[in-house]
Amino acid sequence: MKYSILPALIALFITSCNNRTNDLDAMVVSGTVKGLKKGTLYLQHIPDSTLVTIDSIEIDGSGNFKFDTKIESPEVFYLYLNKKDNNTINDRITFFGEPSLIEINTKWNAFDMDPIIKGTKSNEKFIEYNEMMSKFNIQDMTFMEKAIQANSSNNQVLLDSLQDASEKNALRRYLFVLNFALNNSDSFVTPYITLNDAPNANVKFLDSIYNKLSPEVAGSKYGKELKQFIKDIKSDQ
């Protein structure tokens, strides 16, 4: 009788191992939208060039949510909230997802304003990058506001000065993107920000960024896209 138990135990062990293997590509996104009583929450991504909804959940009475999906590689995801209040402002959270347990907590009336995101190292690097880029963007907005005022008062000297300052800010932004990419070759964020924020960089810089990528990052979704992007540029030269 004791020998008949052995095959069952072996089968159970194999099943357990298979499940653990499958879990290696699982991304679980859960959390709470504080104050949300009614609405629909969508988990979305852009697999090629079109925004696609992976899953959705109807929220009625509780702001708790959970999505469980399998992903091939770390990439950018979106948490979109349809609050059903005819207001499309502050309704989408962007985060860098990866196979892990990710927790996102936010508020319904400030959905995309400073959400607390835990459990993804790639998103921590993504936040670090975006915080610096935000400073460049704020500087641009300041220059624009001052330029409007200078134009209204026909102050050409100030307009020229603001134009010069704006160009220098653009150069600093460009150099920051390249330096960030070169100094974070082991981050899945690097090929993504290179493709999105430095597509017009000299191909030799793009080559340098790609060649420094770790094998794991180079083989990721955005790593492969960067490789193809560089290949296309060279074929057109």
C-alpha positions in Angstrom: 0.0 0.0 0.0 2.8 2.4 0.9 4.4 1.9 -2.6 1.2 3.1 -4.4 1.5 6.5 -2.7 4.9 7.1 -4.4 3.7 7.8 -7.9 1.1 10.3 -6.6 3.8 12.1 -4.6 6.1 12.2 -7.7 3.2 13.6 -9.8 2.4 16.2 -7.1 6.1 17.2 -7.0 6.3 17.6 -10.8 3.1 19.7 -10.8 4.4 21.9 -8.1 7.7 22.5 -10.0 5.8 23.3 -13.2 3.6 25.8 -11.3 6.7 27.5 -9.9 8.2 27.7 -13.3 5.0 29.2 -14.7 5.0 31.7 -11.9 8.3 33.1 -13.1 6.5 35.1 -15.8 3.5 36.1 -13.6 2.7 39.7 -12.8 0.2 40.3 -10.0 -1.0 43.9 -9.7 -3.2 44.7 -6.7 -4.0 47.6 -4.5 -6.7 50.1 -3.4 -8.3 53.1 -5.0 -9.2 55.0 -1.8 -12.7 56.6 -2.0 -13.7 54.8 -5.2 -17.3 53.4 -4.9 -18.1 52.7 -8.5 -16.1 52.5 -11.7 -14.2 50.2 -14.0 -10.4 49.6 -13.7 -8.4 48.5 -16.8 -4.9 47.0 -17.1 -3.5 48.1 -20.4 -0.3 48.0 -22.5 1.0 48.7 -26.0 2.2 45.4 -27.5 3.1 47.0 -30.8 1.6 50.4 -31.6 -1.9 50.1 -30.3 -3.2 50.4 -26.8 -4.7 47.1 -25.7 -6.7 46.2 -22.6 -5.4 43.1 -20.9 -8.0 42.8 -18.2 -10.7 44.8 -16.4 -12.6 44.8 -13.2 -15.8 46.4 -12.1 -15.6 48.2 -8.8 -18.8 48.5 -6.8 -18.6 49.5 -3.2 -14.9 48.7 -2.6 -11.8 50.2 -4.1 -9.8 47.0 -3.9 -8.6 45.4 -7.1 -6.3 42.6 -8.3 -5.0 41.7 -11.8 -3.0 38.5 -12.5 -1.4 38.2 -15.9 1.6 36.6 -17.6 4.2 38.8 -19.3 7.1 37.8 -21.5 9.3 40.8 -20.5 9.3 43.9 -18.3 7.4 46.7 -20.0 5.3 49.8 -19.5 1.7 49.2 -18.4 -1.2 51.5 -17.7 -3.8 51.4 -15.0 -6.8 53.2 -16.5 -9.8 54.2 -14.4 -13.2 55.0 -15.8 -14.8 56.7 -12.9 -18.1 57.1 -14.8 -18.2 60.8 -13.9 -17.7 62.1 -17.4 -14.3 63.4 -16.3 -11.3 62.1 -18.2 -8.7 64.1 -16.2 -6.3 62.2 -13.9 -7.5 58.8 -15.0 -4.4 56.8 -16.0 -1.3 55.6 -14.0 1.8 54.6 -16.0 4.1 52.1 -14.4 7.0 49.8 -15.5 5.7 46.3 -14.8 7.7 43.1 -14.4 7.1 39.5 -13.2 6.5 40.2 -9.5 3.9 41.2 -6.9 3.1 44.8 -7.5 1.1 47.0 -5.2 -0.5 50.2 -6.3 -2.4 52.5 -3.9 -4.0 55.8 -4.9 -7.1 58.0 -4.5 -10.1 58.2 -6.8 -10.1 62.0 -7.0 -6.4 62.2 -7.6 -5.9 58.9 -9.4 -2.6 59.6 -11.2 -1.2 62.1 -8.8 1.6 60.5 -6.7 0.3 56.9 -6.6 2.3 54.7 -4.3 3.8 51.8 -6.3 5.7 49.0 -4.7 7.2 45.7 -5.8 8.9 46.6 -9.1 12.6 47.6 -9.3 12.1 48.7 -12.9 9.5 51.2 -11.9 11.7 52.6 -9.2 14.3 53.4 -11.9 11.5 54.7 -14.2 10.4 57.1 -11.4 14.0 58.3 -10.9 14.2 59.0 -14.6 10.8 60.7 -14.9 11.5 63.0 -11.9 14.5 64.5 -13.6 12.7 64.7 -17.0 9.9 66.5 -15.2 12.3 69.2 -14.1 13.4 69.9 -17.7 9.7 70.0 -18.8 8.8 72.5 -16.0 11.7 74.7 -17.1 10.4 74.6 -20.7 6.9 75.7 -19.5 8.5 78.5 -17.6 10.4 79.7 -20.7 7.1 79.5 -22.7 5.2 81.6 -20.2 7.9 84.2 -20.2 8.1 84.2 -24.0 4.4 84.9 -24.3 4.7 87.9 -22.0 7.8 89.1 -23.8 6.0 88.8 -27.1 3.1 90.8 -25.8 5.4 93.6 -24.8 7.5 93.3 -28.0 10.6 92.6 -26.0 12.8 91.1 -28.7 15.9 91.0 -26.5 14.1 88.9 -23.8 12.7 86.6 -26.5 16.1 86.0 -27.9 17.5 85.3 -24.4 14.6 82.9 -23.7 15.2 81.1 -27.0 18.8 80.6 -26.1 17.9 79.3 -22.6 15.4 76.9 -24.1 17.9 75.5 -26.5 20.4 74.9 -23.7 17.7 73.2 -21.7 16.9 70.9 -24.6 20.6 70.1 -24.9 20.9 69.3 -21.2 17.8 67.1 -21.5 19.3 65.2 -24.4 22.6 64.7 -22.6 20.8 63.5 -19.5 18.9 60.8 -21.5 22.1 59.6 -23.1 24.1 59.5 -19.8 21.2 57.8 -17.9 21.0 55.1 -20.6 24.8 54.6 -20.6 25.0 54.4 -16.8 22.0 52.0 -16.4 22.8 49.2 -18.8 21.3 46.6 -16.5 17.9 48.3 -16.3 14.9 47.3 -18.5 14.0 51.0 -18.6 17.1 52.0 -20.6 16.1 50.7 -24.1 12.6 52.1 -23.5 13.7 55.6 -22.7 16.2 55.5 -25.5 13.6 54.7 -28.1 11.1 57.3 -26.7 13.4 60.2 -25.7 16.5 59.9 -27.9 15.4 58.3 -31.2 17.2 61.1 -33.2 20.5 60.6 -31.4 23.5 59.8 -33.6 23.5 56.1 -34.4 27.0 55.7 -32.8 25.5 56.8 -29.4 22.6 54.4 -29.9 25.1 51.6 -30.7 27.0 52.4 -27.6 23.9 52.2 -25.5 22.7 49.0 -27.0 26.2 47.3 -26.8 26.4 48.1 -23.1 23.1 46.5 -22.3 23.2 43.4 -20.1 22.3 40.2 -22.0 19.0 40.0 -20.2 18.0 43.6 -21.0 19.2 43.2 -24.6 16.9 40.2 -25.0 13.9 42.0 -23.5 11.0 43.5 -25.5 12.4 47.0 -25.6 16.0 45.7 -26.0 14.9 43.8 -29.2 13.1 46.9 -30.4 16.1 49.1 -29.9 18.3 46.6 -31.8 15.8 46.6 -34.8 15.6 50.4 -34.6 19.4 50.8 -35.0 19.4 48.2 -37.8 16.7 50.1 -39.7 18.7 53.4 -39.3 21.9 51.8 -40.7 20.0 50.2 -43.6 18.7 53.7 -44.6 22.1 55.3 -44.5 
